[in-house]
């Protein structure tokens, strides 16, 4: 059975992790792998929230 995910809560978790990583290593050195690790997610799970490495998914529509 598929896991039920609260996407709003997951986006908030990713957002908070993103800012912690940027604060620690800087914007230019922040990687999706490091953000996923900080958020406690797999890289594949994190990628569902981004259209690509330059555009967060919530900005697509």
PDB file of N, CA, C and O in Angstrom:
ATOM      1  N   UNK A   1       0.852  -1.177   0.000  1.00  0.00           N
ATOM      2  CA  UNK A   1       0.000   0.000   0.000  1.00  0.00           C
ATOM      3  C   UNK A   1       0.900   1.243   0.000  1.00  0.00           C
ATOM      4  O   UNK A   1       1.876   1.297   0.748  1.00  0.00           O
ATOM      5  N   UNK A   2       0.580   2.237  -0.830  1.00  0.00           N
ATOM      6  CA  UNK A   2       1.398   3.451  -0.900  1.00  0.00           C
ATOM      7  C   UNK A   2       1.379   4.212   0.422  1.00  0.00           C
ATOM      8  O   UNK A   2       0.394   4.206   1.159  1.00  0.00           O
ATOM      9  N   UNK A   3       2.482   4.853   0.685  1.00  0.00           N
ATOM     10  CA  UNK A   3       2.603   5.643   1.892  1.00  0.00           C
ATOM     11  C   UNK A   3       1.872   6.969   1.692  1.00  0.00           C
ATOM     12  O   UNK A   3       2.009   7.604   0.646  1.00  0.00           O
ATOM     13  N   UNK A   4       1.102   7.383   2.683  1.00  0.00           N
ATOM     14  CA  UNK A   4       0.381   8.650   2.619  1.00  0.00           C
ATOM     15  C   UNK A   4       1.318   9.737   3.144  1.00  0.00           C
ATOM     16  O   UNK A   4       1.862   9.635   4.244  1.00  0.00           O
ATOM     17  N   UNK A   5       1.491  10.778   2.333  1.00  0.00           N
ATOM     18  CA  UNK A   5       2.425  11.849   2.669  1.00  0.00           C
ATOM     19  C   UNK A   5       1.678  13.164   2.755  1.00  0.00           C
ATOM     20  O   UNK A   5       0.879  13.489   1.877  1.00  0.00           O
ATOM     21  N   UNK A   6       1.935  13.919   3.807  1.00  0.00           N
ATOM     22  CA  UNK A   6       1.400  15.274   3.935  1.00  0.00           C
ATOM     23  C   UNK A   6       2.358  16.181   3.169  1.00  0.00           C
ATOM     24  O   UNK A   6       3.415  16.550   3.681  1.00  0.00           O
ATOM     25  N   UNK A   7       1.984  16.539   1.936  1.00  0.00           N
ATOM     26  CA  UNK A   7       2.886  17.276   1.068  1.00  0.00           C
ATOM     27  C   UNK A   7       3.196  18.680   1.585  1.00  0.00           C
ATOM     28  O   UNK A   7       4.301  19.184   1.385  1.00  0.00           O
ATOM     29  N   UNK A   8       2.239  19.304   2.239  1.00  0.00           N
ATOM     30  CA  UNK A   8       2.499  20.640   2.791  1.00  0.00           C
ATOM     31  C   UNK A   8       3.553  20.550   3.889  1.00  0.00           C
ATOM     32  O   UNK A   8       4.459  21.381   3.949  1.00  0.00           O
ATOM     33  N   UNK A   9       3.442  19.561   4.744  1.00  0.00           N
ATOM     34  CA  UNK A   9       4.430  19.373   5.816  1.00  0.00           C
ATOM     35  C   UNK A   9       5.776  18.993   5.227  1.00  0.00           C
ATOM     36  O   UNK A   9       6.814  19.456   5.699  1.00  0.00           O
ATOM     37  N   UNK A  10       5.769  18.151   4.198  1.00  0.00           N
ATOM     38  CA  UNK A  10       7.025  17.743   3.565  1.00  0.00           C
ATOM     39  C   UNK A  10       7.716  18.934   2.910  1.00  0.00           C
ATOM     40  O   UNK A  10       8.935  19.075   3.010  1.00  0.00           O
ATOM     41  N   UNK A  11       6.942  19.799   2.235  1.00  0.00           N
ATOM     42  CA  UNK A  11       7.528  21.006   1.631  1.00  0.00           C
ATOM     43  C   UNK A  11       8.132  21.908   2.699  1.00  0.00           C
ATOM     44  O   UNK A  11       9.197  22.490   2.491  1.00  0.00           O
ATOM     45  N   UNK A  12       7.459  22.027   3.840  1.00  0.00           N
ATOM     46  CA  UNK A  12       7.991  22.847   4.935  1.00  0.00           C
ATOM     47  C   UNK A  12       9.299  22.256   5.449  1.00  0.00           C
ATOM     48  O   UNK A  12      10.241  22.994   5.738  1.00  0.00           O
ATOM     49  N   UNK A  13       9.365  20.945   5.565  1.00  0.00           N
ATOM     50  CA  UNK A  13      10.587  20.270   6.003  1.00  0.00           C
ATOM     51  C   UNK A  13      11.722  20.525   5.031  1.00  0.00           C
ATOM     52  O   UNK A  13      12.847  20.812   5.441  1.00  0.00           O
ATOM     53  N   UNK A  14      11.426  20.420   3.734  1.00  0.00           N
ATOM     54  CA  UNK A  14      12.441  20.658   2.699  1.00  0.00           C
ATOM     55  C   UNK A  14      12.895  22.112   2.747  1.00  0.00           C
ATOM     56  O   UNK A  14      14.089  22.393   2.652  1.00  0.00           O
ATOM     57  N   UNK A  15      11.960  23.024   2.892  1.00  0.00           N
ATOM     58  CA  UNK A  15      12.277  24.443   2.947  1.00  0.00           C
ATOM     59  C   UNK A  15      13.201  24.750   4.126  1.00  0.00           C
ATOM     60  O   UNK A  15      14.195  25.458   3.966  1.00  0.00           O
ATOM     61  N   UNK A  16      12.880  24.227   5.296  1.00  0.00           N
ATOM     62  CA  UNK A  16      13.713  24.455   6.477  1.00  0.00           C
ATOM     63  C   UNK A  16      15.099  23.849   6.294  1.00  0.00           C
ATOM     64  O   UNK A  16      16.103  24.464   6.652  1.00  0.00           O
ATOM     65  N   UNK A  17      15.151  22.644   5.736  1.00  0.00           N
ATOM     66  CA  UNK A  17      16.444  21.994   5.493  1.00  0.00           C
ATOM     67  C   UNK A  17      17.270  22.785   4.500  1.00  0.00           C
ATOM     68  O   UNK A  17      18.482  22.928   4.665  1.00  0.00           O
ATOM     69  N   UNK A  18      16.616  23.302   3.464  1.00  0.00           N
ATOM     70  CA  UNK A  18      17.297  24.109   2.459  1.00  0.00           C
ATOM     71  C   UNK A  18      17.994  25.299   3.109  1.00  0.00           C
ATOM     72  O   UNK A  18      19.168  25.549   2.837  1.00  0.00           O
ATOM     73  N   UNK A  19      17.289  26.031   3.961  1.00  0.00           N
ATOM     74  CA  UNK A  19      17.884  27.207   4.591  1.00  0.00           C
ATOM     75  C   UNK A  19      18.985  26.846   5.576  1.00  0.00           C
ATOM     76  O   UNK A  19      19.954  27.593   5.715  1.00  0.00           O
ATOM     77  N   UNK A  20      18.856  25.713   6.265  1.00  0.00           N
ATOM     78  CA  UNK A  20      19.943  25.285   7.163  1.00  0.00           C
ATOM     79  C   UNK A  20      21.199  24.976   6.370  1.00  0.00           C
ATOM     80  O   UNK A  20      22.299  25.360   6.766  1.00  0.00           O
ATOM     81  N   UNK A  21      21.037  24.280   5.249  1.00  0.00           N
ATOM     82  CA  UNK A  21      22.187  23.935   4.407  1.00  0.00           C
ATOM     83  C   UNK A  21      22.815  25.198   3.824  1.00  0.00           C
ATOM     84  O   UNK A  21      24.037  25.344   3.844  1.00  0.00           O
ATOM     85  N   UNK A  22      22.005  26.102   3.312  1.00  0.00           N
ATOM     86  CA  UNK A  22      22.534  27.349   2.761  1.00  0.00           C
ATOM     87  C   UNK A  22      23.271  28.131   3.841  1.00  0.00           C
ATOM     88  O   UNK A  22      24.335  28.695   3.584  1.00  0.00           O
ATOM     89  N   UNK A  23      22.720  28.166   5.029  1.00  0.00           N
ATOM     90  CA  UNK A  23      23.378  28.870   6.124  1.00  0.00           C
ATOM     91  C   UNK A  23      24.712  28.254   6.491  1.00  0.00           C
ATOM     92  O   UNK A  23      25.632  28.957   6.908  1.00  0.00           O
ATOM     93  N   UNK A  24      24.821  26.956   6.340  1.00  0.00           N
ATOM     94  CA  UNK A  24      26.041  26.245   6.716  1.00  0.00           C
ATOM     95  C   UNK A  24      27.103  26.283   5.621  1.00  0.00           C
ATOM     96  O   UNK A  24      28.278  26.498   5.919  1.00  0.00           O
ATOM     97  N   UNK A  25      26.714  26.077   4.351  1.00  0.00           N
ATOM     98  CA  UNK A  25      27.712  25.940   3.282  1.00  0.00           C
ATOM     99  C   UNK A  25      27.623  27.031   2.217  1.00  0.00           C
ATOM    100  O   UNK A  25      28.488  27.112   1.345  1.00  0.00           O
ATOM    101  N   UNK A  26      26.595  27.867   2.276  1.00  0.00           N
ATOM    102  CA  UNK A  26      26.419  28.914   1.272  1.00  0.00           C
ATOM    103  C   UNK A  26      25.589  28.428   0.096  1.00  0.00           C
ATOM    104  O   UNK A  26      25.503  27.229  -0.170  1.00  0.00           O
ATOM    105  N   UNK A  27      24.982  29.372  -0.600  1.00  0.00           N
ATOM    106  CA  UNK A  27      24.096  29.055  -1.713  1.00  0.00           C
ATOM    107  C   UNK A  27      24.819  28.311  -2.831  1.00  0.00           C
ATOM    108  O   UNK A  27      24.301  27.327  -3.360  1.00  0.00           O
ATOM    109  N   UNK A  28      25.995  28.769  -3.186  1.00  0.00           N
ATOM    110  CA  UNK A  28      26.732  28.157  -4.303  1.00  0.00           C
ATOM    111  C   UNK A  28      27.161  26.715  -4.011  1.00  0.00           C
ATOM    112  O   UNK A  28      27.354  25.928  -4.938  1.00  0.00           O
ATOM    113  N   UNK A  29      27.309  26.371  -2.748  1.00  0.00           N
ATOM    114  CA  UNK A  29      27.766  25.022  -2.388  1.00  0.00           C
ATOM    115  C   UNK A  29      26.645  24.101  -1.908  1.00  0.00           C
ATOM    116  O   UNK A  29      26.899  22.939  -1.591  1.00  0.00           O
ATOM    117  N   UNK A  30      25.421  24.598  -1.850  1.00  0.00           N
ATOM    118  CA  UNK A  30      24.294  23.770  -1.410  1.00  0.00           C
ATOM    119  C   UNK A  30      23.957  22.763  -2.510  1.00  0.00           C
ATOM    120  O   UNK A  30      23.770  23.140  -3.667  1.00  0.00           O
ATOM    121  N   UNK A  31      23.882  21.500  -2.150  1.00  0.00           N
ATOM    122  CA  UNK A  31      23.565  20.464  -3.132  1.00  0.00           C
ATOM    123  C   UNK A  31      22.240  19.796  -2.765  1.00  0.00           C
ATOM    124  O   UNK A  31      21.828  19.792  -1.604  1.00  0.00           O
ATOM    125  N   UNK A  32      21.592  19.240  -3.763  1.00  0.00           N
ATOM    126  CA  UNK A  32      20.338  18.529  -3.492  1.00  0.00           C
ATOM    127  C   UNK A  32      20.596  17.326  -2.595  1.00  0.00           C
ATOM    128  O   UNK A  32      19.748  16.976  -1.774  1.00  0.00           O
ATOM    129  N   UNK A  33      21.739  16.696  -2.737  1.00  0.00           N
ATOM    130  CA  UNK A  33      22.077  15.553  -1.882  1.00  0.00           C
ATOM    131  C   UNK A  33      22.186  15.979  -0.417  1.00  0.00           C
ATOM    132  O   UNK A  33      21.700  15.282   0.475  1.00  0.00           O
ATOM    133  N   UNK A  34      22.818  17.112  -0.176  1.00  0.00           N
ATOM    134  CA  UNK A  34      22.970  17.616   1.191  1.00  0.00           C
ATOM    135  C   UNK A  34      21.626  18.065   1.763  1.00  0.00           C
ATOM    136  O   UNK A  34      21.357  17.862   2.947  1.00  0.00           O
ATOM    137  N   UNK A  35      20.787  18.671   0.931  1.00  0.00           N
ATOM    138  CA  UNK A  35      19.461  19.099   1.385  1.00  0.00           C
ATOM    139  C   UNK A  35      18.614  17.878   1.742  1.00  0.00           C
ATOM    140  O   UNK A  35      17.923  17.878   2.760  1.00  0.00           O
ATOM    141  N   UNK A  36      18.666  16.850   0.915  1.00  0.00           N
ATOM    142  CA  UNK A  36      17.922  15.622   1.198  1.00  0.00           C
ATOM    143  C   UNK A  36      18.386  15.008   2.516  1.00  0.00           C
ATOM    144  O   UNK A  36      17.564  14.595   3.335  1.00  0.00           O
ATOM    145  N   UNK A  37      19.686  14.949   2.717  1.00  0.00           N
ATOM    146  CA  UNK A  37      20.233  14.377   3.964  1.00  0.00           C
ATOM    147  C   UNK A  37      19.766  15.196   5.167  1.00  0.00           C
ATOM    148  O   UNK A  37      19.370  14.637   6.190  1.00  0.00           O
ATOM    149  N   UNK A  38      19.815  16.519   5.039  1.00  0.00           N
ATOM    150  CA  UNK A  38      19.401  17.409   6.127  1.00  0.00           C
ATOM    151  C   UNK A  38      17.918  17.234   6.453  1.00  0.00           C
ATOM    152  O   UNK A  38      17.522  17.304   7.616  1.00  0.00           O
ATOM    153  N   UNK A  39      17.100  17.005   5.420  1.00  0.00           N
ATOM    154  CA  UNK A  39      15.652  16.842   5.607  1.00  0.00           C
ATOM    155  C   UNK A  39      15.274  15.425   6.033  1.00  0.00           C
ATOM    156  O   UNK A  39      14.124  15.168   6.387  1.00  0.00           O
ATOM    157  N   UNK A  40      16.243  14.502   5.998  1.00  0.00           N
ATOM    158  CA  UNK A  40      15.945  13.117   6.363  1.00  0.00           C
ATOM    159  C   UNK A  40      15.196  12.377   5.273  1.00  0.00           C
ATOM    160  O   UNK A  40      14.419  11.465   5.556  1.00  0.00           O
ATOM    161  N   UNK A  41      15.430  12.771   4.009  1.00  0.00           N
ATOM    162  CA  UNK A  41      14.747  12.169   2.865  1.00  0.00           C
ATOM    163  C   UNK A  41      15.762  11.523   1.934  1.00  0.00           C
ATOM    164  O   UNK A  41      16.952  11.836   1.976  1.00  0.00           O
ATOM    165  N   UNK A  42      15.280  10.629   1.106  1.00  0.00           N
ATOM    166  CA  UNK A  42      16.131  10.115   0.041  1.00  0.00           C
ATOM    167  C   UNK A  42      16.213  11.178  -1.043  1.00  0.00           C
ATOM    168  O   UNK A  42      15.354  12.056  -1.124  1.00  0.00           O
ATOM    169  N   UNK A  43      17.225  11.102  -1.859  1.00  0.00           N
ATOM    170  CA  UNK A  43      17.369  12.049  -2.958  1.00  0.00           C
ATOM    171  C   UNK A  43      16.179  11.943  -3.915  1.00  0.00           C
ATOM    172  O   UNK A  43      15.703  12.954  -4.431  1.00  0.00           O
ATOM    173  N   UNK A  44      15.710  10.741  -4.145  1.00  0.00           N
ATOM    174  CA  UNK A  44      14.547  10.538  -5.013  1.00  0.00           C
ATOM    175  C   UNK A  44      13.287  11.189  -4.458  1.00  0.00           C
ATOM    176  O   UNK A  44      12.510  11.778  -5.210  1.00  0.00           O
ATOM    177  N   UNK A  45      13.079  11.087  -3.153  1.00  0.00           N
ATOM    178  CA  UNK A  45      11.907  11.717  -2.536  1.00  0.00           C
ATOM    179  C   UNK A  45      12.002  13.232  -2.626  1.00  0.00           C
ATOM    180  O   UNK A  45      10.998  13.902  -2.867  1.00  0.00           O
ATOM    181  N   UNK A  46      13.194  13.775  -2.433  1.00  0.00           N
ATOM    182  CA  UNK A  46      13.380  15.219  -2.535  1.00  0.00           C
ATOM    183  C   UNK A  46      13.111  15.706  -3.956  1.00  0.00           C
ATOM    184  O   UNK A  46      12.526  16.772  -4.144  1.00  0.00           O
ATOM    185  N   UNK A  47      13.526  14.947  -4.938  1.00  0.00           N
ATOM    186  CA  UNK A  47      13.379  15.367  -6.345  1.00  0.00           C
ATOM    187  C   UNK A  47      11.929  15.553  -6.763  1.00  0.00           C
ATOM    188  O   UNK A  47      11.666  16.260  -7.736  1.00  0.00           O
ATOM    189  N   UNK A  48      10.978  14.939  -6.060  1.00  0.00           N
ATOM    190  CA  UNK A  48       9.557  15.119  -6.388  1.00  0.00           C
ATOM    191  C   UNK A  48       9.094  16.545  -6.134  1.00  0.00           C
ATOM    192  O   UNK A  48       8.053  16.958  -6.644  1.00  0.00           O
ATOM    193  N   UNK A  49       9.851  17.295  -5.356  1.00  0.00           N
ATOM    194  CA  UNK A  49       9.449  18.650  -4.995  1.00  0.00           C
ATOM    195  C   UNK A  49      10.130  19.714  -5.841  1.00  0.00           C
ATOM    196  O   UNK A  49       9.982  20.905  -5.570  1.00  0.00           O
ATOM    197  N   UNK A  50      10.880  19.301  -6.869  1.00  0.00           N
ATOM    198  CA  UNK A  50      11.566  20.232  -7.740  1.00  0.00           C
ATOM    199  C   UNK A  50      11.348  19.834  -9.196  1.00  0.00           C
ATOM    200  O   UNK A  50      11.399  18.653  -9.539  1.00  0.00           O
ATOM    201  N   UNK A  51      11.105  20.830 -10.051  1.00  0.00           N
ATOM    202  CA  UNK A  51      10.971  20.567 -11.481  1.00  0.00           C
ATOM    203  C   UNK A  51      12.337  20.211 -12.054  1.00  0.00           C
ATOM    204  O   UNK A  51      12.457  19.325 -12.901  1.00  0.00           O
ATOM    205  N   UNK A  52      13.362  20.909 -11.583  1.00  0.00           N
ATOM    206  CA  UNK A  52      14.748  20.641 -11.944  1.00  0.00           C
ATOM    207  C   UNK A  52      15.620  21.268 -10.863  1.00  0.00           C
ATOM    208  O   UNK A  52      15.092  21.723  -9.849  1.00  0.00           O
ATOM    209  N   UNK A  53      16.911  21.305 -11.041  1.00  0.00           N
ATOM    210  CA  UNK A  53      17.774  21.829  -9.985  1.00  0.00           C
ATOM    211  C   UNK A  53      17.697  23.346  -9.848  1.00  0.00           C
ATOM    212  O   UNK A  53      18.211  23.902  -8.877  1.00  0.00           O
ATOM    213  N   UNK A  54      17.066  24.019 -10.801  1.00  0.00           N
ATOM    214  CA  UNK A  54      16.945  25.467 -10.742  1.00  0.00           C
ATOM    215  C   UNK A  54      15.565  25.955 -10.336  1.00  0.00           C
ATOM    216  O   UNK A  54      15.417  27.111  -9.941  1.00  0.00           O
ATOM    217  N   UNK A  55      14.552  25.105 -10.422  1.00  0.00           N
ATOM    218  CA  UNK A  55      13.181  25.560 -10.238  1.00  0.00           C
ATOM    219  C   UNK A  55      12.422  24.672  -9.259  1.00  0.00           C
ATOM    220  O   UNK A  55      12.198  23.498  -9.555  1.00  0.00           O
ATOM    221  N   UNK A  56      12.012  25.206  -8.080  1.00  0.00           N
ATOM    222  CA  UNK A  56      11.157  24.433  -7.175  1.00  0.00           C
ATOM    223  C   UNK A  56       9.836  24.095  -7.869  1.00  0.00           C
ATOM    224  O   UNK A  56       9.323  24.894  -8.653  1.00  0.00           O
ATOM    225  N   UNK A  57       9.300  22.941  -7.589  1.00  0.00           N
ATOM    226  CA  UNK A  57       8.082  22.462  -8.241  1.00  0.00           C
ATOM    227  C   UNK A  57       6.897  23.399  -8.013  1.00  0.00           C
ATOM    228  O   UNK A  57       6.054  23.528  -8.900  1.00  0.00           O
ATOM    229  N   UNK A  58       6.803  24.051  -6.863  1.00  0.00           N
ATOM    230  CA  UNK A  58       5.638  24.905  -6.598  1.00  0.00           C
ATOM    231  C   UNK A  58       5.622  26.135  -7.503  1.00  0.00           C
ATOM    232  O   UNK A  58       4.596  26.812  -7.582  1.00  0.00           O
ATOM    233  N   UNK A  59       6.729  26.447  -8.190  1.00  0.00           N
ATOM    234  CA  UNK A  59       6.747  27.585  -9.087  1.00  0.00           C
ATOM    235  C   UNK A  59       6.331  27.210 -10.506  1.00  0.00           C
ATOM    236  O   UNK A  59       6.186  28.092 -11.353  1.00  0.00           O
ATOM    237  N   UNK A  60       6.135  25.923 -10.781  1.00  0.00           N
ATOM    238  CA  UNK A  60       5.784  25.479 -12.132  1.00  0.00           C
ATOM    239  C   UNK A  60       4.399  25.920 -12.550  1.00  0.00           C
ATOM    240  O   UNK A  60       4.192  26.237 -13.721  1.00  0.00           O
ATOM    241  N   UNK A  61       3.452  25.954 -11.645  1.00  0.00           N
ATOM    242  CA  UNK A  61       2.086  26.254 -12.066  1.00  0.00           C
ATOM    243  C   UNK A  61       1.544  27.509 -11.442  1.00  0.00           C
ATOM    244  O   UNK A  61       0.402  27.886 -11.705  1.00  0.00           O
TER     245      UNK A  61
END
